Amino acid sequence: MTLKQLEYFLAIAEAGHITAAAKNLNISQPPLSLQLKALEDEFGVQLFERDKRNLTITHEGLILQERAREIIRLVNETVRDLQNMGAEAKGTIHIGTIVSVCNSLLPEKIMSFNKSHPQVDFQVFEGSSNHVMDLLNDGSIDVGIIREPFNTSLYHSLAIRGEDASEEATDAFAAIGLPNFFEGITGNEINLAQLKGKPLIIHRRYNDLIMNACRQQGFSPNIICQNTETASSISWAEAGIGVAVAPYTAAIQYMNDRMVSKTIVQPTLHTKSFLVWRKDTHLANIVQQFIHLFE
């Protein structure tokens, strides 16, 4: 068994067809078929059920697929660590981040790191906190920047700090919608109680925070939609369906000048952003050095 055979096997498993896998790998089909047969002969098991059109991975194949991914991940980590033991660190840092931090703090951090580590490059993946955690869990990224809440038993974390680094950066929640939802409410702020009865659109991860705050103010919110993307909340609000309740820096990425935004006060709702990485994963030296920038 070789690493190349494992990579070929994973490509076949992902494509579900040898011809498609060969095209994705930019090799011809016969050598790929021979490598798959060699693996099956070596293990003495059938890795795929074959018919005229497709391949269906077997139970044994699923086990190998899981182990092969882990083997290749460990090999790549080992190569990166060994490369980083030289006088000049080099390699790639894979970062997943929410959009608001990617557009504000992250460029500053990367520029600072790049000055002292010019041989290091970056792969950055943007998305929601849930998407970033999925990337972190499957090993696609080294570190992620997400909003609370998250499972602290699974991740190490550092709070993202503001520009002067004196305190943890917090993001206030805002109520966003068309002007007709805010008639009679002047200024840039809105009391939480003034949202009573209004149709609210929220991100599912903030459900407990919003529900508890409303109950403390003596009412149950009229939540007409929960979703997993702030962009969806703003889209629904723009359509006039209701008022989106979301962290301001996340919401502003998708707002237009037709919409009204008011910071929620009495009480103020806020969330923090964190740099996170898995507790069960060994980090390359350059990743650990990058994390130090956030301490």
C-alpha positions as CSV (number, residue, x, y, z in Angstrom):
1,M,0.0,0.0,0.0
2,T,1.3,3.4,-1.0
3,L,0.2,7.0,-0.3
4,K,-0.5,7.3,-4.0
5,Q,-2.8,4.3,-4.0
6,L,-4.7,5.8,-1.0
7,E,-5.1,9.1,-2.9
8,Y,-6.3,7.2,-5.9
9,F,-8.8,5.2,-3.8
10,L,-10.2,8.4,-2.2
11,A,-10.6,10.0,-5.6
12,I,-12.6,7.0,-6.8
13,A,-14.7,7.0,-3.6
14,E,-15.5,10.7,-4.1
15,A,-16.3,10.4,-7.8
16,G,-18.2,7.1,-7.6
17,H,-16.8,6.1,-11.0
18,I,-13.4,5.3,-12.2
19,T,-13.7,7.3,-15.4
20,A,-14.7,10.4,-13.5
21,A,-11.9,9.9,-10.9
22,A,-9.3,9.4,-13.7
23,K,-10.4,12.7,-15.3
24,N,-10.2,14.5,-12.0
25,L,-6.7,13.1,-11.4
26,N,-5.7,13.8,-15.0
27,I,-4.5,10.3,-15.6
28,S,-5.8,7.5,-17.8
29,Q,-8.4,5.0,-16.6
30,P,-6.4,1.7,-16.9
31,P,-3.6,2.5,-14.5
32,L,-6.3,3.7,-12.0
33,S,-8.2,0.5,-12.3
34,L,-5.0,-1.5,-11.8
35,Q,-4.1,0.5,-8.6
36,L,-7.6,-0.2,-7.2
37,K,-7.3,-3.9,-7.9
38,A,-3.8,-4.0,-6.3
39,L,-5.3,-2.5,-3.1
40,E,-8.1,-5.0,-3.0
41,D,-5.7,-7.9,-3.7
42,E,-3.4,-6.7,-0.9
43,F,-6.2,-6.4,1.7
44,G,-8.1,-9.4,0.4
45,V,-11.4,-7.5,0.5
46,Q,-13.7,-5.8,-2.1
47,L,-13.7,-2.1,-1.7
48,F,-16.5,-1.3,-4.2
49,E,-19.5,-3.1,-5.6
50,R,-19.4,-2.8,-9.4
51,D,-22.1,-2.5,-12.0
52,K,-22.0,-1.3,-15.6
53,R,-22.4,2.4,-14.7
54,N,-21.3,3.1,-11.2
55,L,-19.3,1.9,-8.2
56,T,-20.8,1.6,-4.7
57,I,-18.4,1.7,-1.8
58,T,-18.6,-1.4,0.5
59,H,-18.5,-1.4,4.3
60,E,-14.8,-2.3,4.1
61,G,-14.3,0.6,1.7
62,L,-15.9,3.0,4.1
63,I,-13.5,1.9,6.8
64,L,-10.5,2.4,4.5
65,Q,-11.9,5.8,3.3
66,E,-12.0,7.0,6.9
67,R,-8.5,5.7,7.7
68,A,-7.0,6.9,4.4
69,R,-8.1,10.5,5.1
70,E,-6.5,10.3,8.5
71,I,-3.3,8.8,7.2
72,I,-2.9,11.5,4.5
73,R,-3.7,14.3,7.0
74,L,-1.0,13.0,9.4
75,V,1.5,12.7,6.6
76,N,0.8,16.3,5.5
77,E,1.1,17.6,9.1
78,T,4.4,15.7,9.5
79,V,5.8,17.2,6.3
80,R,4.8,20.7,7.4
81,D,6.3,20.3,10.9
82,L,9.6,19.0,9.4
83,Q,9.8,21.9,7.0
84,N,9.2,24.3,9.8
85,M,12.2,23.1,11.7
86,G,14.5,24.9,9.4
87,A,15.9,28.4,9.9
88,E,13.1,30.0,7.9
89,A,9.5,28.7,8.5
90,K,7.5,28.0,5.4
91,G,4.3,26.3,4.5
92,T,0.6,27.1,4.3
93,I,-1.8,28.1,7.0
94,H,-5.5,27.2,6.4
95,I,-7.9,29.6,8.0
96,G,-11.7,29.6,8.2
97,T,-13.3,32.9,9.2
98,I,-16.6,34.7,9.4
99,V,-16.9,37.5,6.9
100,S,-16.9,40.4,9.3
101,V,-13.5,39.5,10.8
102,C,-12.1,38.6,7.4
103,N,-12.8,42.1,6.3
104,S,-11.5,43.9,9.4
105,L,-9.0,42.4,11.8
106,L,-7.6,39.4,9.8
107,P,-5.8,41.4,7.1
108,E,-3.9,43.2,9.7
109,K,-2.9,40.0,11.4
110,I,-1.8,38.3,8.2
111,M,0.2,41.3,7.1
112,S,2.0,41.3,10.5
113,F,2.7,37.6,10.3
114,N,3.9,37.9,6.7
115,K,6.6,40.4,7.6
116,S,8.3,37.9,9.9
117,H,7.4,34.8,7.9
118,P,7.7,35.7,4.2
119,Q,7.8,32.0,3.1
120,V,4.3,31.3,4.7
121,D,1.2,31.6,2.5
122,F,-2.5,31.4,3.4
123,Q,-5.6,29.7,2.3
124,V,-8.6,31.5,3.6
125,F,-12.2,30.2,3.6
126,E,-15.1,32.5,4.4
127,G,-18.5,31.6,5.7
128,S,-20.8,31.3,8.6
129,S,-19.6,30.1,12.0
130,N,-21.3,26.7,11.4
131,H,-19.5,26.4,8.0
132,V,-16.1,27.3,9.6
133,M,-16.7,24.6,12.4
134,D,-17.5,22.0,9.7
135,L,-14.2,22.8,7.9
136,L,-12.4,22.6,11.3
137,N,-13.9,19.3,12.2
138,D,-13.1,17.6,8.9
139,G,-9.5,18.9,9.0
140,S,-9.8,21.3,6.0
141,I,-8.5,24.2,8.1
142,D,-6.0,24.7,10.9
143,V,-7.8,27.4,12.8
144,G,-11.2,29.1,12.6
145,I,-12.6,32.5,13.6
146,I,-16.2,32.1,14.7
147,R,-18.8,33.7,16.9
148,E,-20.0,32.4,20.2
149,P,-21.7,30.1,21.2
150,F,-19.7,27.0,20.4
151,N,-18.8,23.8,22.2
152,T,-15.9,24.7,24.4
153,S,-15.2,21.0,25.2
154,L,-14.1,20.4,21.6
155,Y,-12.0,23.5,20.9
156,H,-9.2,25.6,22.3
157,S,-10.1,29.3,21.9
158,L,-8.8,32.8,22.2
159,A,-11.1,35.8,22.3
160,I,-10.6,38.2,19.4
161,R,-9.6,41.6,20.7
162,G,-10.2,45.1,19.4
163,E,-7.8,47.3,17.5
164,D,-6.1,48.5,20.7
165,A,-6.0,44.9,22.1
166,S,-7.0,46.3,25.5
167,E,-10.3,44.3,25.7
168,E,-12.3,41.6,24.0
169,A,-14.1,42.9,20.9
170,T,-17.9,42.6,21.2
171,D,-20.5,43.0,18.4
172,A,-23.8,44.5,19.4
173,F,-27.0,43.1,17.9
174,A,-29.2,45.3,15.7
175,A,-32.7,45.2,14.4
176,I,-32.7,45.6,10.7
177,G,-35.7,46.0,8.4
178,L,-37.7,48.3,6.1
179,P,-38.7,51.7,7.5
180,N,-42.3,50.8,8.1
181,F,-41.3,48.4,10.9
182,F,-39.8,51.3,12.9
183,E,-42.5,54.0,12.5
184,G,-42.4,56.4,15.6
185,I,-39.0,55.1,16.7
186,T,-36.4,57.9,16.3
187,G,-32.7,57.7,16.7
188,N,-30.3,54.9,16.1
189,E,-31.3,52.7,19.0
190,I,-34.3,50.6,19.8
191,N,-35.4,49.1,23.2
192,L,-35.7,45.3,23.0
193,A,-39.3,45.7,24.3
194,Q,-40.2,47.7,21.2
195,L,-39.8,44.6,19.2
196,K,-42.7,42.9,21.0
197,G,-45.2,41.7,18.4
198,K,-43.0,42.4,15.4
199,P,-42.2,39.4,13.2
200,L,-38.6,38.6,13.9
201,I,-36.1,36.7,11.7
202,I,-33.1,35.3,13.5
203,H,-30.1,33.1,13.1
204,R,-30.7,29.7,14.9
205,R,-27.4,29.9,16.9
206,Y,-28.7,33.0,18.7
207,N,-32.1,31.6,19.6
208,D,-31.4,31.1,23.3
209,L,-29.8,34.5,23.7
210,I,-32.7,36.3,22.1
211,M,-35.5,34.3,23.7
212,N,-34.0,34.7,27.2
213,A,-33.5,38.4,26.8
214,C,-37.1,38.9,25.6
215,R,-38.5,36.8,28.5
216,Q,-36.5,38.9,31.0
217,Q,-38.3,41.9,29.4
218,G,-41.6,40.3,30.0
219,F,-42.6,39.0,26.6
220,S,-42.2,36.2,24.2
221,P,-40.8,37.2,20.8
222,N,-42.7,36.6,17.6
223,I,-40.0,34.6,15.7
224,I,-41.4,33.8,12.3
225,C,-38.1,32.4,10.9
226,Q,-34.9,30.8,12.1
227,N,-32.1,30.1,9.7
228,T,-28.4,29.3,9.5
229,E,-27.2,32.3,7.4
230,T,-27.2,36.0,8.3
231,A,-27.5,36.8,4.6
232,S,-30.8,35.0,4.6
233,S,-32.1,37.0,7.5
234,I,-31.2,40.3,5.7
235,S,-32.8,39.0,2.5
236,W,-36.1,38.3,4.2
237,A,-36.0,41.6,6.0
238,E,-35.4,43.4,2.7
239,A,-38.4,41.6,1.2
240,G,-40.5,43.1,4.0
241,I,-41.3,39.9,5.7
242,G,-40.1,41.0,9.1
243,V,-37.2,42.5,11.2
244,A,-33.9,40.7,11.2
245,V,-32.1,40.5,14.6
246,A,-28.3,39.9,14.0
247,P,-24.8,41.1,15.0
248,Y,-24.3,44.4,13.3
249,T,-20.9,43.7,11.7
250,A,-22.3,40.5,10.1
251,A,-25.5,42.2,8.9
252,I,-23.9,45.2,7.4
253,Q,-22.2,43.0,4.8
254,Y,-25.6,42.4,3.2
255,M,-27.6,45.6,3.8
256,N,-28.5,48.3,1.3
257,D,-29.7,51.9,1.7
258,R,-33.4,50.9,1.6
259,M,-33.0,49.3,5.1
260,V,-33.0,50.7,8.6
261,S,-30.6,49.5,11.3
262,K,-31.1,50.2,15.0
263,T,-28.8,49.0,17.8
264,I,-30.8,47.0,20.4
265,V,-30.5,48.4,23.9
266,Q,-32.2,47.9,27.3
267,P,-30.7,45.3,27.4
268,T,-27.8,45.5,25.0
269,L,-27.3,42.1,23.2
270,H,-23.8,41.3,22.1
271,T,-21.7,38.4,20.9
272,K,-17.9,37.8,20.8
273,S,-15.7,36.4,18.2
274,F,-13.0,33.7,19.0
275,L,-10.1,32.1,17.3
276,V,-10.6,28.4,17.7
277,W,-8.7,25.1,17.0
278,R,-9.4,21.5,17.7
279,K,-8.2,20.0,21.0
280,D,-7.5,16.6,19.4
281,T,-5.2,17.9,16.6
282,H,-1.5,18.6,16.7
283,L,-0.8,22.0,15.2
284,A,2.2,22.8,12.9
285,N,4.8,25.2,14.4
286,I,3.8,28.0,12.0
287,V,0.2,27.7,13.0
288,Q,1.1,27.9,16.7
289,Q,3.1,31.0,15.9
290,F,0.2,32.5,14.1
291,I,-2.1,31.8,17.1
292,H,0.4,33.8,19.3
293,L,-0.6,36.9,17.4
294,F,-4.0,36.8,19.0
295,E,-2.8,36.3,22.6
